[in-house]
Amino acid sequence: MQVGVAYSEPNQQVWLNLEVPEATTVREAIECSGILRQCPQIDLETQKVGVFGKLAKLDTPLKPGDRVEIYRSIIADPETIPRKDRGEETE
């Protein structure tokens, strides 16, 4: 079956499509994709993963066409970032 694996950083976006056996798990798809060699900063023990925007465990079995996403940690506290008011133009 075909699945995708996606990971994004501000300066790098990776989206890989691969063919995997039926009943492949999220972890197995990530490992088979080669993304861990391409992006050595990924740490599956600390980073969250998901399928189509919903958090998933590494042992979750995949279905054909699923997109596995590896999420980065938030680097800024959302409460400390000023909000832009709607209708206000930026200069």
DSSP file (Angstrom, degrees, kcal/mol; ACC not computed):
  #  RESIDUE AA STRUCTURE BP1 BP2  ACC     N-H-->O    O-->H-N    N-H-->O    O-->H-N    TCO  KAPPA ALPHA  PHI   PSI    X-CA   Y-CA   Z-CA
    1    1 A M              0   0    0      0, 0.0    19,-3.3     0, 0.0     2,-0.4   0.000 360.0 360.0 360.0 156.3    0.0    0.0    0.0
    2    2 A Q  E     +A   19   0A   0     17,-0.2    63,-3.5    15,-0.0     2,-0.3  -0.832 360.0 163.3-102.7 134.3    1.1    3.6   -0.6
    3    3 A V  E     -A   18   0A   0     15,-2.5    15,-2.8    -2,-0.4     2,-0.3  -0.895  25.6-131.4-136.9 167.1    1.5    6.1    2.3
    4    4 A G  E     -Ab  17  67A   0     62,-2.5    64,-3.3    -2,-0.3     2,-0.4  -0.887   6.4-156.2-120.4 154.9    3.3    9.4    2.8
    5    5 A V  E     -Ab  16  68A   0     11,-2.6    11,-3.0    -2,-0.3     2,-0.4  -0.998  17.1-173.0-129.6 127.4    5.6   10.7    5.5
    6    6 A A  E     +Ab  15  69A   0     62,-3.0    64,-2.3    -2,-0.4     2,-0.3  -0.951  13.0 167.1-128.0 142.5    5.9   14.5    6.0
    7    7 A Y  E     -Ab  14  70A   0      7,-2.5     7,-3.2    -2,-0.4     2,-0.4  -0.977  12.2-167.9-149.5 139.6    8.1   16.7    8.2
    8    8 A S  E     +A   13   0A   0     62,-0.6     5,-0.2    -2,-0.3    64,-0.1  -0.992  12.2 172.1-137.6 138.3    8.6   20.4    8.0
    9    9 A E  E >   -A   12   0A   0      3,-3.6     3,-1.2    -2,-0.4    -2,-0.0  -0.867  52.2 -95.7-128.7 166.3   11.0   22.9    9.5
   10   10 A P  T 3  S+     0   0    0      0, 0.0     3,-0.1     0, 0.0    -1,-0.0   0.844 125.3  28.7 -54.1 -34.8   11.2   26.6    8.6
   11   11 A N  T 3  S+     0   0    0      1,-0.2     2,-0.3    -3,-0.0    -3,-0.0   0.333 124.0  44.8-109.1   7.4   13.9   26.0    6.1
   12   12 A Q  E <   -A    9   0A   0     -3,-1.2    -3,-3.6     2,-0.0     2,-0.4  -0.948  52.5-174.3-156.2 128.7   13.1   22.5    5.0
   13   13 A Q  E     -A    8   0A   0     -2,-0.3     2,-0.5    -5,-0.2    -5,-0.2  -0.992   9.7-171.9-123.8 132.1   10.0   20.6    4.0
   14   14 A V  E     +A    7   0A   0     -7,-3.2    -7,-2.5    -2,-0.4     2,-0.4  -0.986  10.4 170.4-126.7 127.3   10.1   16.8    3.3
   15   15 A W  E     -A    6   0A   0     -2,-0.5     2,-0.4    -9,-0.2    -9,-0.2  -0.948  11.3-176.6-136.5 115.1    7.3   14.8    1.9
   16   16 A L  E     -A    5   0A   0    -11,-3.0   -11,-2.6    -2,-0.4     2,-0.4  -0.928  13.3-156.0-117.0 134.6    8.0   11.2    0.9
   17   17 A N  E     +A    4   0A   0     -2,-0.4     2,-0.3   -13,-0.2   -13,-0.2  -0.897  24.6 170.5-103.6 137.5    5.7    8.7   -0.7
   18   18 A L  E     -A    3   0A   0    -15,-2.8   -15,-2.5    -2,-0.4     2,-0.5  -0.984  35.5-120.5-147.6 158.5    6.5    5.1   -0.2
   19   19 A E  E     +A    2   0A   0     -2,-0.3   -17,-0.2   -17,-0.2    -2,-0.0  -0.870  38.9 171.0 -98.4 125.2    5.1    1.6   -0.8
   20   20 A V        -     0   0    0    -19,-3.3     3,-0.1    -2,-0.5     4,-0.1  -0.911  35.6 -94.5-132.1 158.9    4.8   -0.4    2.4
   21   21 A P    >   -     0   0    0      0, 0.0     3,-1.2     0, 0.0    -1,-0.0  -0.305  53.3 -85.6 -68.2 157.3    3.3   -3.8    3.4
   22   22 A E  T 3  S+     0   0    0      1,-0.2    41,-0.1    39,-0.0     0, 0.0  -0.269 115.5  29.3 -55.9 150.2   -0.3   -4.0    4.7
   23   23 A A  T 3  S+     0   0    0     39,-0.5    -1,-0.2     1,-0.2     2,-0.1   0.620  81.8 158.1  69.5  16.2   -0.5   -3.5    8.5
   24   24 A T    <   -     0   0    0     -3,-1.2    38,-2.9    38,-0.1    -1,-0.2  -0.487  34.3-134.0 -66.7 140.1    2.6   -1.2    8.6
   25   25 A T  B  >  -E   61   0B   0     36,-0.2     4,-2.4    -2,-0.1     5,-0.2  -0.437  21.8-104.2 -91.3 168.9    2.7    1.0   11.7
   26   26 A V  H  > S+     0   0    0     34,-1.6     4,-2.3    31,-0.3     5,-0.2   0.934 122.8  49.0 -55.4 -48.7    3.5    4.7   11.9
   27   27 A R  H  > S+     0   0    0     31,-2.7     4,-2.7     1,-0.2    -1,-0.2   0.920 110.4  50.1 -59.9 -44.8    6.9    3.9   13.3
   28   28 A E  H  > S+     0   0    0     30,-0.4     4,-2.8     1,-0.2    -1,-0.2   0.887 110.2  50.1 -63.0 -39.3    7.7    1.4   10.5
   29   29 A A  H  X S+     0   0    0     -4,-2.4     4,-1.8     2,-0.2    -1,-0.2   0.922 111.1  48.9 -64.7 -43.4    6.6    3.8    7.8
   30   30 A I  H  X>S+     0   0    0     -4,-2.3     5,-0.7    -5,-0.2     4,-0.7   0.936 114.5  45.4 -60.9 -46.4    8.8    6.6    9.3
   31   31 A E  H ><5S+     0   0    0     -4,-2.7     3,-0.8     1,-0.2    -2,-0.2   0.910 113.4  49.2 -64.9 -42.7   11.8    4.2    9.5
   32   32 A C  H 3<5S+     0   0    0     -4,-2.8    -1,-0.2     1,-0.2    -2,-0.2   0.794 101.5  65.4 -66.6 -28.1   11.2    2.8    6.0
   33   33 A S  H 3<5S-     0   0    0     -4,-1.8    -1,-0.2    -5,-0.2    -2,-0.2   0.755  99.0-132.4 -69.0 -23.8   11.0    6.3    4.5
   34   34 A G  T XX5 +     0   0    0     -3,-0.8     4,-1.8    -4,-0.7     3,-0.8   0.492  68.7 127.4  83.4   3.6   14.6    7.2    5.3
   35   35 A I  H 3>< +     0   0    0     -5,-0.7     4,-2.6     1,-0.2     7,-0.2   0.788  64.0  62.6 -66.2 -26.7   13.5   10.5    6.8
   36   36 A L  H 34 S+     0   0    0     -6,-0.5    -1,-0.2     2,-0.2     6,-0.2   0.817 107.6  43.4 -69.1 -28.7   15.4    9.8   10.0
   37   37 A R  H <4 S+     0   0    0     -3,-0.8    -2,-0.2     1,-0.1    -1,-0.2   0.859 116.2  47.7 -78.3 -37.9   18.7    9.7    8.0
   38   38 A Q  H  < S+     0   0    0     -4,-1.8    -2,-0.2     1,-0.3    -3,-0.2   0.834 125.6  28.9 -71.7 -33.4   17.7   12.8    6.0
   39   39 A C    ><  +     0   0    0     -4,-2.6     3,-2.1    -5,-0.2    -1,-0.3  -0.697  68.2 175.3-128.7  77.6   16.6   14.7    9.1
   40   40 A P  T 3  S+     0   0    0      0, 0.0    -1,-0.1     0, 0.0    -4,-0.1   0.633  72.0  74.3 -63.8 -12.4   18.8   13.4   12.1
   41   41 A Q  T 3  S+     0   0    0      2,-0.0     2,-0.3     0, 0.0    -5,-0.1   0.629  71.6 106.0 -74.5 -12.0   17.3   16.0   14.4
   42   42 A I    <   -     0   0    0     -3,-2.1     2,-0.5    -7,-0.2     3,-0.1  -0.529  50.4-172.6 -70.7 130.3   14.0   14.0   14.5
   43   43 A D    >>  -     0   0    0     -2,-0.3     4,-2.9     1,-0.1     3,-1.5  -0.906  10.9-168.7-126.7 101.3   13.6   12.2   17.8
   44   44 A L  T 34 S+     0   0    0     -2,-0.5    -1,-0.1     1,-0.3    14,-0.1   0.665  84.9  64.5 -66.2 -15.9   10.7    9.9   17.8
   45   45 A E  T 34 S+     0   0    0      1,-0.1    -1,-0.3    -3,-0.1    -3,-0.0   0.742 119.2  21.0 -78.1 -22.1   10.9    9.4   21.6
   46   46 A T  T <4 S+     0   0    0     -3,-1.5     2,-0.2     2,-0.1    -2,-0.2   0.679 108.2  80.5-116.7 -27.0   10.1   13.1   22.2
   47   47 A Q  S  < S-     0   0    0     -4,-2.9     2,-0.2     1,-0.1    25,-0.1  -0.589  74.0-124.9 -87.9 145.8    8.3   14.4   19.1
   48   48 A K        -     0   0    0     23,-0.3    23,-2.8    -2,-0.2     2,-0.3  -0.517  23.5-161.3 -84.1 155.1    4.7   13.8   18.5
   49   49 A V  E     +DC  56  70A   0      7,-0.6     7,-2.5    21,-0.2     2,-0.3  -0.892   9.8 177.4-131.2 162.5    3.4   12.2   15.3
   50   50 A G  E     -DC  55  69A   0     19,-2.3    19,-3.0    -2,-0.3     2,-0.5  -0.948  28.6-122.8-154.7 174.3    0.0   12.0   13.7
   51   51 A V  E >  S-DC  54  68A   0      3,-2.4     3,-1.3    -2,-0.3    17,-0.2  -0.986  93.6 -17.5-127.6 119.0   -2.0   10.8   10.7
   52   52 A F  T 3  S-     0   0    0     15,-2.1    -1,-0.1    -2,-0.5    16,-0.1   0.891 131.2 -47.5  50.8  45.9   -3.8   13.5    8.7
   53   53 A G  T 3  S+     0   0    0     14,-0.2     2,-0.5     1,-0.2    -1,-0.2   0.475 115.1 110.0  82.1   2.1   -3.5   16.1   11.5
   54   54 A K  E <  S-D   51   0A   0     -3,-1.3    -3,-2.4     1,-0.0    -1,-0.2  -0.947  75.8-108.5-112.8 130.6   -4.7   13.8   14.3
   55   55 A L  E     -D   50   0A   0     -2,-0.5     2,-0.3    -5,-0.2    -5,-0.3  -0.207  43.5-179.0 -54.8 141.7   -2.2   12.6   17.0
   56   56 A A  E     -D   49   0A   0     -7,-2.5    -7,-0.6     4,-0.0     2,-0.2  -0.968  26.9-113.6-141.5 155.9   -1.3    9.0   16.7
   57   57 A K    >   -     0   0    0     -2,-0.3     3,-1.8     1,-0.1   -31,-0.3  -0.544  32.4-113.7 -85.1 157.3    0.8    6.5   18.5
   58   58 A L  T 3  S+     0   0    0      1,-0.3   -31,-2.7    -2,-0.2   -30,-0.4   0.757 116.2  55.3 -63.6 -23.8    3.9    5.0   16.9
   59   59 A D  T 3  S+     0   0    0    -33,-0.2    -1,-0.3   -34,-0.2    -2,-0.0   0.302  77.3 125.2 -93.8  11.0    2.3    1.5   16.9
   60   60 A T    <   -     0   0    0     -3,-1.8   -34,-1.6     1,-0.1     2,-0.2  -0.543  63.1-125.5 -68.8 126.6   -0.9    2.7   15.0
   61   61 A P  B     -E   25   0B   0      0, 0.0   -36,-0.2     0, 0.0     2,-0.2  -0.500  25.9-132.0 -73.0 144.4   -1.4    0.6   11.9
   62   62 A L        -     0   0    0    -38,-2.9   -39,-0.5    -2,-0.2   -38,-0.1  -0.564   8.9-144.4 -96.6 159.3   -1.8    2.6    8.7
   63   63 A K    >   -     0   0    0     -2,-0.2     3,-2.1   -41,-0.1   -41,-0.0  -0.825  43.8 -75.3-114.4 158.3   -4.3    2.4    5.9
   64   64 A P  T 3  S+     0   0    0      0, 0.0   -61,-0.2     0, 0.0    -1,-0.1  -0.268 119.2  18.2 -53.8 133.9   -3.7    2.9    2.2
   65   65 A G  T 3  S+     0   0    0    -63,-3.5   -62,-0.2     1,-0.3   -61,-0.0   0.381  87.2 148.4  86.8  -3.2   -3.2    6.6    1.4
   66   66 A D    <   -     0   0    0     -3,-2.1   -62,-2.5   -64,-0.2     2,-0.5  -0.287  39.7-142.7 -63.4 149.0   -2.5    7.7    5.0
   67   67 A R  E     -b    4   0A   0    -64,-0.2   -15,-2.1   -50,-0.0     2,-0.4  -0.965  10.2-152.7-115.0 114.7   -0.1   10.6    5.5
   68   68 A V  E     -bC   5  51A   0    -64,-3.3   -62,-3.0    -2,-0.5     2,-0.4  -0.718  13.0-162.4 -84.9 132.0    2.1   10.3    8.6
   69   69 A E  E     -bC   6  50A   0    -19,-3.0   -19,-2.3    -2,-0.4     2,-0.6  -0.960  11.3-154.0-120.9 134.7    3.2   13.6   10.0
   70   70 A I  E     -bC   7  49A   0    -64,-2.3   -62,-0.6    -2,-0.4     2,-0.3  -0.936  21.7-146.5-106.4 121.9    6.1   14.3   12.4
   71   71 A Y        -     0   0    0    -23,-2.8   -23,-0.3    -2,-0.6     2,-0.2  -0.666   1.2-137.8 -96.5 143.0    5.5   17.4   14.5
   72   72 A R        -     0   0    0     -2,-0.3     2,-0.1   -64,-0.1   -24,-0.0  -0.554  31.2 -99.7 -87.7 158.6    8.1   19.8   15.8
   73   73 A S        -     0   0    0     -2,-0.2     2,-0.4     1,-0.1    -1,-0.1  -0.474  41.2-103.0 -72.7 149.4    8.0   21.2   19.2
   74   74 A I        -     0   0    0      1,-0.1    -1,-0.1    -2,-0.1     3,-0.0  -0.619  32.6-168.5 -73.0 130.1    6.6   24.7   19.7
   75   75 A I        +     0   0    0     -2,-0.4     2,-0.4     1,-0.1    -1,-0.1   0.554  66.3  50.3-100.6  -8.5    9.5   27.1   20.1
   76   76 A A  S    S-     0   0    0      5,-0.0    -1,-0.1     3,-0.0     5,-0.0  -0.974  84.5-116.5-129.6 145.1    7.6   30.2   21.2
   77   77 A D    >>  -     0   0    0     -2,-0.4     3,-2.2     1,-0.2     4,-0.6  -0.697  22.2-146.2 -77.7 116.1    5.0   30.6   23.9
   78   78 A P  G >4 S+     0   0    0      0, 0.0     3,-0.6     0, 0.0    -1,-0.2   0.768  96.1  61.1 -57.1 -25.9    1.8   31.6   22.0
   79   79 A E  G 34 S+     0   0    0      1,-0.2     4,-0.1    -3,-0.0    -2,-0.0   0.664 102.4  51.1 -76.6 -14.5    0.8   33.8   25.0
   80   80 A T  G <4 S+     0   0    0     -3,-2.2    -1,-0.2     2,-0.1    -3,-0.0   0.511  89.8  91.3 -98.8  -5.4    3.9   36.0   24.6
   81   81 A I  S << S-     0   0    0     -3,-0.6     2,-0.0    -4,-0.6    -5,-0.0  -0.786  83.6-117.3 -92.4 126.9    3.5   36.7   20.9
   82   82 A P        -     0   0    0      0, 0.0     2,-0.3     0, 0.0    -2,-0.1  -0.342  28.4-128.4 -62.9 140.2    1.5   39.8   20.1
   83   83 A R        -     0   0    0     -4,-0.1     2,-0.5    -2,-0.0    -4,-0.0  -0.640  11.8-127.8 -88.6 147.4   -1.8   39.1   18.2
   84   84 A K        -     0   0    0     -2,-0.3     2,-0.2     6,-0.0     3,-0.1  -0.834  25.4-129.7 -91.2 127.9   -2.6   40.9   15.0
   85   85 A D    >   -     0   0    0     -2,-0.5     3,-1.6     1,-0.1     2,-0.1  -0.529  29.0-103.5 -74.9 143.0   -6.1   42.5   15.1
   86   86 A R  T 3  S+     0   0    0      1,-0.2     3,-0.1    -2,-0.2    -1,-0.1  -0.399 105.4  22.2 -64.8 140.9   -8.3   41.7   12.2
   87   87 A G  T 3  S+     0   0    0      1,-0.3     2,-0.5    -2,-0.1    -1,-0.2   0.347  92.9 121.5  85.0  -7.2   -8.7   44.5    9.8
   88   88 A E    <   -     0   0    0     -3,-1.6    -1,-0.3     1,-0.0     2,-0.3  -0.776  56.9-138.5 -91.6 129.3   -5.5   46.2   10.9
   89   89 A E        -     0   0    0     -2,-0.5     2,-0.3    -3,-0.1    -4,-0.1  -0.627  10.6-135.2 -88.2 145.6   -2.9   46.6    8.1
   90   90 A T              0   0    0     -2,-0.3    -1,-0.0     1,-0.1    -6,-0.0  -0.752 360.0 360.0 -97.4 148.3    0.7   45.9    8.7
   91   91 A E              0   0    0     -2,-0.3    -1,-0.1     0, 0.0    -2,-0.0   0.426 360.0 360.0 -98.3 360.0    3.4   48.3    7.5
